[in-house]
Amino acid sequence: MRTPKSTYRLQIRSEFDLTEAAAVVPYLRDLGVDWVYLSPVLTAEQGSGHGYDVTDPTAVDPERGGRDAFVALSDAAHAAGLGVLVDIVPNHLGVQTPSQNQWWSALLKGGPDSPYAEAFDVDWEAGGGKIRLPVLGDGDEELSALELDDGELRYYDHRFPIADGSYETGDTAQTVHARQHYELVNWRRADSELNYRRFFGVNTLAGLRVEVPRVFDESHSEIRSWFEESLVDGLRIDHPDGLADPAGYLDRLRELTGGAYVLVEKILEPGEKLPTDWACEGTTGYDALADIDRLFVDPAGQAPLERTAPAEDFQVMIHGTKRGIADGILRSEVLRLNRLIPADAGLDADSAADAIAELLACFPVYRSYLPGGAGYLEDAVVAAQVYRPELADTLNTLHQLLNPYLAGPDAPMTELATRFQQTSGMVMAKGVEDTAFYRYNRLTSLNEVGADPSIFSITGVEMHNRLLRRQRDTPLSMTALSTHDTKRSEDTRARISVLSEMAEDWAAVLGQLENAAPLGDPAFSSLLWQAMVGAWPLSRERAHAYVEKASREADSSTHWTAPNEAFEELMHAAVDAAYDNPAVNALVTDMVAKIKGHGWSNSLSAKLLQLTMPGVPDVYQGSEFWEDSLVDPDNRRPVDFEARKQSLVDLAFGALPAVDESAVAKLLVVSRALKLRRDRPELFAGYTAVTTTGAAAEHIFAFDRGGALTLVTRQPLGLERRGGWRDTAVILPDGQYSCAITGASFSGGPVPAGTLFETYPVALLVRKDAS
């Protein structure tokens, strides 16, 4: 199996298609990248900016360049010595436009007898033999706007196929609609009455049943050809937790690929491990990101920052947000589980539905994989009994039903137990990532997918422990700092984390900002101003788009389905004040001036750590320069590759650029680390902590990978306030060393930190006798 030394993620879309991606391969090679890593490339909803709404899994997307361009990219990458990793989406298909999805269109036309009925996860009985499509506007339940048009039913911009023989001359659109295998219903009914599985709460992404052999084969036919033709070297699997049997799916995929490198987008809660029976090399790196971020947070800032953004205990908060999701946008999933409870279980239907929702709210991780993870279900039952003691008997009965293996190891798996496992991850994602992460705002650099914001910081000793375990257990798992899913990009977070080192000062400034532009929501005000300071300077348009999405995701003072116009007016006025009100602008820009240099130090340190620690580092497109993005779609903005190419050429002349707005210093660190990692893999075969001594020893984190030594600065503002490095030294192992970044030479033994970090806050030393 070929495995990558590093990857570089490219977001493929119509504006940057596969042909344009192929054109940047020489730059990626020169940067030091080992594999190119592509976002989904199968045919998606027309105009899709992300590609996760695949409409035809049997073909490469023409809008993204088509198959010929895909082959050309693969050929270019392989000719340059690069491997190819591609993101695939087995859990769902895009169904927003039926005419673009042949499988969905056939389902709507043919109903349960359609050749593609088994591909989708539809509860036909619950819909009275029909699939419910939530597209009608308020007040249009009588279908007055429905029309017949060229052999289709049309509702404004929506068009739907009609079953053969369901139209007779003179029929009205409403009459024809009544004969279909689908029912158009009000959009608000989706929360409680939808009868097909979705991706989370997205009605236009319908769940795919890849556990059915024929569905797997057809939906992976194009993917299979990539390996038969040696076009692709590995796969990234999107959202495996939505599948009925993730382990079984990965086994089939390993057979299909011939044992290729596979990563899974699995979100691990603190202390949780990837299932050992999964046929994959590791995760996509969210867990690494969470660890790295916390190494650069000052624990002394926790209490002052908590006072700036008052919130309930995080675990209490997420119980409430998850319960809100189970009772709200995913109520239809709860009711579907409820319908699967055997009649002889003796449970009252309302109490059972209540108890199911409570179990989902109490589930401590994304999901179990029974019999694996049975303890998590037991924990959820206990927690639910604490929150809802009156449901204790119902919960105990459900426990037996949701884990059939309690009856014996040979007991058959049930649809109820399987579907509960698929549903718990949905509730976790929507309740935590997409709600609580916008409410728990003491330090928003901690609020990332795969992280627990209640864990404020980690010590250097704990980080060494985690990296040693990573080297031992998952050396081929990906590490990441920015992705298409991060709420804030790596350098935005690095700057925000500096606030933990000046928490009292930040609290004072935040108070002035809130007085100047009051929102009446202190928690969201904290998020807003951290975003402005973290990403500044950002355009007014970007700032307005971000706060609108963030406030509605928080679902506290305003909502997606019922925007609070008064609150949003105040919110947008606060954003405008950052540009138009001299006093507010001064508060923002003065704070940025105080922290941006320390933020850059954090950025370089976190990046070098990620690029050289155990695992396979990914560089998200463009992040070899400063990456100041906020949540999507902001993090999918175009990348100026020409500027990066030219700067990389300029670095070849040996200059050591200043750490400034140009971002060339970051490009230097990234390129030198990637090249060393790719060209000298023998230097990265182990892991040993490197000793530091002196007054500021805790401000250095250092390790030896087996000839390549990484040294980075932690908490730079605190270091400065305490008088700098003083007598601090790093005890280098015996030998002679050269810094891969600056070219400086050092000998083994104690080396003053001030000497090591004279030019940059990071160093990458190579032992000259390493082989």
MOURGI-V297706 format. One record per backbone hydrogen bond with DSSP energy under -1.0 kcal/mol. NH is the residue of the N-H (numbers start at 1). CO is the residue of the C=O. Records with the same first field share a line. If there is no record, write none. Layout:
BEGIN
NH = CO + CO
END
This chain:
BEGIN
7 = 617
8 = 35
9 = 619
10 = 37
13 = 16
18 = 64
21 = 17
22 = 18
23 = 19
24 = 21
25 = 22
28 = 24
29 = 25
30 = 26
31 = 27
32 = 28
33 = 28
35 = 6
36 = 83
37 = 8
38 = 85
39 = 10
43 = 59
45 = 53
48 = 45
55 = 43
56 = 43
59 = 56
61 = 41
65 = 62
66 = 61
70 = 66
71 = 67
72 = 68
73 = 69
74 = 70
75 = 71
76 = 72
77 = 73
78 = 74
79 = 75
80 = 76
81 = 78
82 = 77
83 = 34
85 = 36
86 = 234
87 = 38
88 = 236
93 = 206
94 = 54
95 = 204
100 = 97
101 = 98
105 = 101
106 = 102
107 = 103
108 = 104
109 = 105
110 = 106
111 = 107
113 = 110
114 = 111
117 = 114
119 = 116
122 = 120
123 = 195
124 = 122
127 = 123
128 = 125
129 = 124
131 = 181
133 = 183
135 = 133 + 185
136 = 185
140 = 137
143 = 140
146 = 143
147 = 154
149 = 152
153 = 160
154 = 147
155 = 158
158 = 155
160 = 153
166 = 163
171 = 168
176 = 172
177 = 173
178 = 174
179 = 176
180 = 177
183 = 131
185 = 133
187 = 136
189 = 186
190 = 187
193 = 189
194 = 190
197 = 121
199 = 205
202 = 199
205 = 202
206 = 93
207 = 197
208 = 91
209 = 119
210 = 208
212 = 209
216 = 212
217 = 213
218 = 214
219 = 215
220 = 216
221 = 218
224 = 220
225 = 221
226 = 222
227 = 223
228 = 224
229 = 225
231 = 226
232 = 226
233 = 84
234 = 84
235 = 261
236 = 86
237 = 263
238 = 88
242 = 239
243 = 240
249 = 245
250 = 246
251 = 247
252 = 248
253 = 249
254 = 250
255 = 251
256 = 252
257 = 253
259 = 254
261 = 233
263 = 235
264 = 282
265 = 237
266 = 264
272 = 269
278 = 275
280 = 278
281 = 262
289 = 285
290 = 286
291 = 287
292 = 288
293 = 289
294 = 290
296 = 293
297 = 294
301 = 298
302 = 299
305 = 301
306 = 302
307 = 303
309 = 305
317 = 313
318 = 314
319 = 315
320 = 316
321 = 317
322 = 318
323 = 319
324 = 320
325 = 321
326 = 322
327 = 323
330 = 325
331 = 328
332 = 191
334 = 330
335 = 331
336 = 332
337 = 333
338 = 334
339 = 335
340 = 337
341 = 338
345 = 342
346 = 343
352 = 348
353 = 349
354 = 350
355 = 351
356 = 352
357 = 353
358 = 354
359 = 355
360 = 356
361 = 357
362 = 358
369 = 372
372 = 369
374 = 371
376 = 373
377 = 373
378 = 374
379 = 375
380 = 376
381 = 377
382 = 378
383 = 379
384 = 380
385 = 381
386 = 382
387 = 383
388 = 384
391 = 388
392 = 389
395 = 391
396 = 392
397 = 393
398 = 394
399 = 395
400 = 396
401 = 397
402 = 398
403 = 399
406 = 403
407 = 404
408 = 405
411 = 408
418 = 414
419 = 415
420 = 416
421 = 417
422 = 418
423 = 419
424 = 420
427 = 423
428 = 424
429 = 425
430 = 426
431 = 427
432 = 428
434 = 429
436 = 431
437 = 432
438 = 435
439 = 436
440 = 436
441 = 439
446 = 443
447 = 444
448 = 446
451 = 448
455 = 452
458 = 294
463 = 459
464 = 460
465 = 461
466 = 462
467 = 463
468 = 464
469 = 465
470 = 466
471 = 467
472 = 468
473 = 469
474 = 470
477 = 474
478 = 283
479 = 616
489 = 629
491 = 627
493 = 489
494 = 490
495 = 491
496 = 492
497 = 493
498 = 495
499 = 496
500 = 497
501 = 498
502 = 499
506 = 502
507 = 503
508 = 504
509 = 505
510 = 506
511 = 507
512 = 508
513 = 509
514 = 510
515 = 511
516 = 512
517 = 513
525 = 521
526 = 522
527 = 523
528 = 524
529 = 525
530 = 526
531 = 527
532 = 528
533 = 529
534 = 530
535 = 531
536 = 532
543 = 539
544 = 540
545 = 541
546 = 542
547 = 543
548 = 544
549 = 545
550 = 546
551 = 547
552 = 548
553 = 549
554 = 550
565 = 563
568 = 564
569 = 565
570 = 566
571 = 567
572 = 568
573 = 569
574 = 570
575 = 571
576 = 572
577 = 573
578 = 574
579 = 576
580 = 576
581 = 577
585 = 581
586 = 582
587 = 583
588 = 584
589 = 585
590 = 586
591 = 587
592 = 588
593 = 589
594 = 590
595 = 591
596 = 592
599 = 595
600 = 596
601 = 597
602 = 598
603 = 599
604 = 600
605 = 601
606 = 602
607 = 603
608 = 604
609 = 605
610 = 606
611 = 607
612 = 608
613 = 609
616 = 477
618 = 479
619 = 7
621 = 9
623 = 620
625 = 622
634 = 631
636 = 633
637 = 634
641 = 639
644 = 640
645 = 641
646 = 642
647 = 643
648 = 644
649 = 645
650 = 646
651 = 647
653 = 650
654 = 651
660 = 658
663 = 660
667 = 663
668 = 664
669 = 665
670 = 666
671 = 667
672 = 668
673 = 669
674 = 670
675 = 671
676 = 672
677 = 673
678 = 674
679 = 675
680 = 676
683 = 680
684 = 681
686 = 705
688 = 704
690 = 702
693 = 729
697 = 694
699 = 696
700 = 697
701 = 712
703 = 710
704 = 688
705 = 708
708 = 683
709 = 765
710 = 703
711 = 763
712 = 701
713 = 761
714 = 699
719 = 715
720 = 716
721 = 717
722 = 718
723 = 720
724 = 719
728 = 725
729 = 693
730 = 751
731 = 691
732 = 730 + 749
737 = 746
738 = 766
739 = 744
740 = 764
743 = 739
746 = 737
748 = 735
749 = 732
751 = 730
753 = 728
756 = 752
757 = 753
758 = 755
763 = 711
765 = 709
766 = 738
767 = 707
768 = 736
770 = 767
END
